[in-house]
Amino acid sequence: AQSVTQPDIHITVSEGASLELRCNYSYGATPYLFWYVQSPGQGLQLLLKYFSGDTLVQGIKGFEAEFKRSQSSFNLRKPSVHWSDAAEYFCAALNQAGTALIFGKGTTLSVSS
Amino acid sequence: DAGVTQSPTHLIKTRGQQVTLRCSPKSGHDTVSWYQQALGQGPQFIFQYYEEEERQRGNFPDRFSGHQFPNYSSELNVNALLLGDSALYLCASSLSRYSNQPQHFGDGTRLSIL
């Protein structure tokens, strides 16, 4: 069955430091991949998406992600974290039918000053 | 441009009751999906509606049902509520014509079962 794994439950990063959140997927064909962010009490906001083509995709708020087929990964990165980036981050893949998003369990990002 | 709107924001029910949650999709979107997000978990797909029909269903019992109206808005109904139904219920909309269009989420309805 198709699945998405986020190995890190909680990550703490100092403000101004770089960030990398890990995501692995299991899927035979090239998947449609997404990163969403969720602030407390809020819905999900789309950060970026990958469908095909260039394996490095740029998103909002200075985030980027790199698709690596050989590692079945789609890691999210940001060169310099701001305190306002503290939130829950979800990696997701579109199912084969193109209807449902399959989410990882999320990574909580804390930012220390 | 109005985004996805959900109502109510919060809801408290008791076991055995029934509940209806509502969703208005983003302007121009014709497809609505519902997800359940338990505390500390990622969202789980419940079902998707397109052209007023259930297009696909996730691994949820028949107590969960839905409806889509001609104006593309949607309702999620849950019967015989259980304590385990306590969760954030998220609605997402998309434009079915384009398979690569992402789903846009509302802020959710927080359902608490006592």
Interface residues (C-beta under 8 A of the other chain):
Chain A: V4 Y32 F34 Y36 G41 Q42 G43 L44 Q45 L46 K49 F51 F90 A92 N95 A97 G98 T99 A100 L101 I102 F103 G104 K105 G106
Chain B: V4 S33 Y35 G40 Q41 G42 P43 Q44 F45 Q48 R55 Q56 G58 L90 A92 S99 N100 P102 Q103 H104 F105 G106 D107 G108 R110
